[in-house]
Amino acid sequence: METKEDQKMTYHIYFDKKIESVVMEWNGYANSSEFRAGTEKMLRELEEQKTSKVLADIKNMVLIAQNDQAWLLDYFIPKAIDRGFGRIAIVKPDHYFNQVALEEIFKKIDRNKLKIQLFDTLDEAREWLMG
């Protein structure tokens, strides 16, 4: 019988001192409440650590649902920018539908307010954040 410990977590959020950034690791499909809870946890960590940088590893994330894309763009990102969020390195997703979702989000973000860069690997993303 599979236990909770055996299941892979949908997200893991933590602070990485070496790159002075909050790291979000996403796996599989996050339903709306998981997606929003994880995203809000990232913002709390950002504020607690007094940093402006985020590394989002969404390589294994399946999809950001359309209603969550709208919530992210209309509500969360403006709020996060007001609280100091300024730079995000994103490791590109492998899953096609999440690639499409990310492209839609990427097109609509004001790059003057949030520096955003896409990467193929975690090492490239880390390097950009340290630069």
N, C-alpha and C positions, 0 to 999 in steps of 0.2 A: 504494500500500500504506500502510495506517495504521500509524503508529509509536506508541510509548508516549507520546511528548510530545503526540500528537494526541488521545489519549484523555483524557476528563475524569476527574480523580481522584475517587475515592469520598468521600474526606474530606480536609480541610485544617485543621490545628490550629495556632494561633499566638497570641501575646500582643499585645493592642492597648493601647498605652500610654495613649492618649487616654481610654479608658474603664476602664483598669486592670483588664482582664478577659481571660480566655482565651477565644478565639473558636473555635468548631467549625463548619465549613461542610460539610454533607453533600450529596452528589449521587447520585441513582440508588439502586440496591440495593446495600447492604453485606451480604456474607455474614457468617456468625457470626464468623469469625476477623478480618475487616476491622472489624466493629462493635466487637468487644472490644479490638482493637489501638488503634483510634482513641480509644476511651473511656479506655483506660489512658494513652495519650499525653496526653490532656487533663489527667488527674490529675497526671502528672509535670510538665507545664507549670505547672499551678496551684501545685504545691509549689515549683518552681524560682523562680517569679515572686513567691512569697509573697503571693498574693491568694486571695480566697475566692469570686470572682465568675466566672461563665461566661455567654457568649452562645452559644446553640445555634441556628444557622440550619439548620433541617431542612425548609425550604420545599420543596426539590427531592428530599428523601429519600423513597424509595418505601415502605419498610416496615421496622419493627423486628420481627423474627421473634419468635414466642411464647417460644421457649426463651431468646432474648436479653432479652426483657422480664423473665422470671423471674430471670435472672442479674443484670440491672441492679438490680432491687428487692431481691433476697435477699443479694447479695454486694457488688456494686460501690457502690451508693449508701451503705450503712452504712460501708464502708471509706473512701469519699471524705469523708463527713461527719466521721469520726474524724480525717482528715488536713486538715481546715479548709475543706472545700467547704461554702458556706453560702447561696449565692444564684445562681439561674439564670434567665435570660430566654430564652424559647424563641419563635422565629419559627415559627408554625404551618405544618404541612405542607399542600401542595396535594392530595396523593394521599389518597384516601378511606381506604384500609386503614391508612395510617400515622396518620390522624386518629383512627381507632378505637383503635389501639394506644396512642397518646399519651393518650387519655382514660382508658384502663385503668390506665396507669402513674400518671397524675396523681391518680386517685382513691385510690391506695394509698400515696402518699408522705406522710410525717409533716411537715406544714407548720410545726410548731414547731422542727424540726431543719433543714429546708431551705426557704428562701423561694423560691417558684417562681411565675413569671408567664408567661402566654401573650400573644403579640402578633401582629398581622396584618402589621406591617412591621418591617424592620431598624432604621429610625430610632426607632420607639417603643421597641423593646427596648433600644437604646443609651441612650436618654434615661432609662429606668427604672434602668439600671445606674449611671448617673452621678448619679442623684438621691439 
